[in-house]
Amino acid sequence: MYYIKKQLEVSGCHQLHLSYSSKCTNLHGHNWIITVFCKSRELNADGMVVDFTAIKEKIHGYLDHGNFNELLPFNPTAENIAKWVCDQVPCCYRVEVQESAGNVAIYEVDE
């Protein structure tokens, strides 16, 4: 099995739609640290699991300096963002989304 990990820093803002009172319902920004984990039993024709640049273009290229409420079709919690990232990248099995120091959401494909 081959494994790769790609870490991205993405600047972006969001506001959460919550069932309780929270300052996070106000528009605010983070420098998100998104870590993408991929695996494959076989390498592609170029000798890779997934090209690191392709991951960066797909995630960073789409989200960076954007309003996540406008870019994503769901309430942009760190948990929902982690699942969305995983769905965008071939061979991805785990994503970690850190929105601030000490606050990390993890999505992992249940095999």
QUIQUI-V728579 format. One record per residue. N is the residue number from 1. SS is DSSP state (@ for helix, = for strand, . for the rest). PHI is phi in whole degrees, 0 to 359 (none if undefined). D_FIRST is the distance of its C-alpha to the first C-alpha in whole Angstrom. Layout:
n=N ss=SS phi=PHI d_first=D_FIRST
n=N ss=SS phi=PHI d_first=D_FIRST
This chain:
n=1 ss=. phi=none d_first=0
n=2 ss== phi=255 d_first=4
n=3 ss== phi=230 d_first=7
n=4 ss== phi=227 d_first=10
n=5 ss== phi=221 d_first=14
n=6 ss== phi=234 d_first=17
n=7 ss== phi=249 d_first=20
n=8 ss== phi=234 d_first=23
n=9 ss== phi=249 d_first=27
n=10 ss== phi=236 d_first=29
n=11 ss== phi=268 d_first=33
n=12 ss== phi=191 d_first=34
n=13 ss== phi=245 d_first=36
n=14 ss== phi=200 d_first=37
n=15 ss=. phi=223 d_first=39
n=16 ss=. phi=265 d_first=38
n=17 ss=. phi=256 d_first=40
n=18 ss=. phi=240 d_first=40
n=19 ss=. phi=272 d_first=43
n=20 ss=. phi=218 d_first=44
n=21 ss=. phi=287 d_first=46
n=22 ss=. phi=202 d_first=43
n=23 ss=@ phi=293 d_first=44
n=24 ss=@ phi=288 d_first=40
n=25 ss=@ phi=282 d_first=42
n=26 ss=. phi=275 d_first=44
n=27 ss=. phi=298 d_first=42
n=28 ss== phi=207 d_first=40
n=29 ss== phi=238 d_first=37
n=30 ss== phi=219 d_first=34
n=31 ss== phi=259 d_first=32
n=32 ss== phi=288 d_first=29
n=33 ss== phi=251 d_first=26
n=34 ss== phi=247 d_first=23
n=35 ss== phi=245 d_first=19
n=36 ss== phi=250 d_first=16
n=37 ss== phi=246 d_first=13
n=38 ss== phi=231 d_first=10
n=39 ss== phi=212 d_first=7
n=40 ss== phi=200 d_first=6
n=41 ss=. phi=286 d_first=5
n=42 ss=. phi=234 d_first=7
n=43 ss=. phi=273 d_first=9
n=44 ss=. phi=286 d_first=13
n=45 ss=. phi=299 d_first=16
n=46 ss=. phi=268 d_first=16
n=47 ss=. phi=81 d_first=13
n=48 ss=. phi=232 d_first=12
n=49 ss=. phi=285 d_first=10
n=50 ss=. phi=212 d_first=13
n=51 ss=. phi=294 d_first=16
n=52 ss=@ phi=304 d_first=18
n=53 ss=@ phi=295 d_first=21
n=54 ss=@ phi=295 d_first=20
n=55 ss=@ phi=296 d_first=19
n=56 ss=@ phi=300 d_first=23
n=57 ss=@ phi=297 d_first=25
n=58 ss=@ phi=292 d_first=24
n=59 ss=@ phi=261 d_first=24
n=60 ss=@ phi=298 d_first=26
n=61 ss=@ phi=300 d_first=28
n=62 ss=@ phi=270 d_first=29
n=63 ss=@ phi=269 d_first=30
n=64 ss=. phi=302 d_first=31
n=65 ss=. phi=61 d_first=35
n=66 ss== phi=250 d_first=35
n=67 ss== phi=266 d_first=37
n=68 ss=@ phi=297 d_first=34
n=69 ss=@ phi=295 d_first=37
n=70 ss=@ phi=274 d_first=37
n=71 ss=@ phi=272 d_first=34
n=72 ss=. phi=242 d_first=32
n=73 ss=. phi=271 d_first=34
n=74 ss=. phi=204 d_first=33
n=75 ss=. phi=296 d_first=35
n=76 ss=. phi=281 d_first=32
n=77 ss=. phi=285 d_first=31
n=78 ss=@ phi=301 d_first=28
n=79 ss=@ phi=296 d_first=27
n=80 ss=@ phi=294 d_first=28
n=81 ss=@ phi=295 d_first=26
n=82 ss=@ phi=301 d_first=23
n=83 ss=@ phi=295 d_first=23
n=84 ss=@ phi=300 d_first=24
n=85 ss=@ phi=301 d_first=22
n=86 ss=@ phi=302 d_first=19
n=87 ss=@ phi=291 d_first=20
n=88 ss=@ phi=276 d_first=21
n=89 ss=. phi=249 d_first=18
n=90 ss=. phi=300 d_first=15
n=91 ss=. phi=68 d_first=12
n=92 ss== phi=284 d_first=13
n=93 ss== phi=235 d_first=13
n=94 ss== phi=204 d_first=15
n=95 ss== phi=222 d_first=18
n=96 ss== phi=246 d_first=21
n=97 ss== phi=239 d_first=24
n=98 ss== phi=256 d_first=27
n=99 ss== phi=266 d_first=30
n=100 ss== phi=198 d_first=32
n=101 ss=. phi=304 d_first=32
n=102 ss=. phi=89 d_first=31
n=103 ss== phi=241 d_first=30
n=104 ss== phi=230 d_first=26
n=105 ss== phi=251 d_first=25
n=106 ss== phi=235 d_first=22
n=107 ss== phi=242 d_first=20
n=108 ss== phi=223 d_first=17
n=109 ss=. phi=295 d_first=16
n=110 ss=. phi=272 d_first=17
n=111 ss=. phi=270 d_first=15
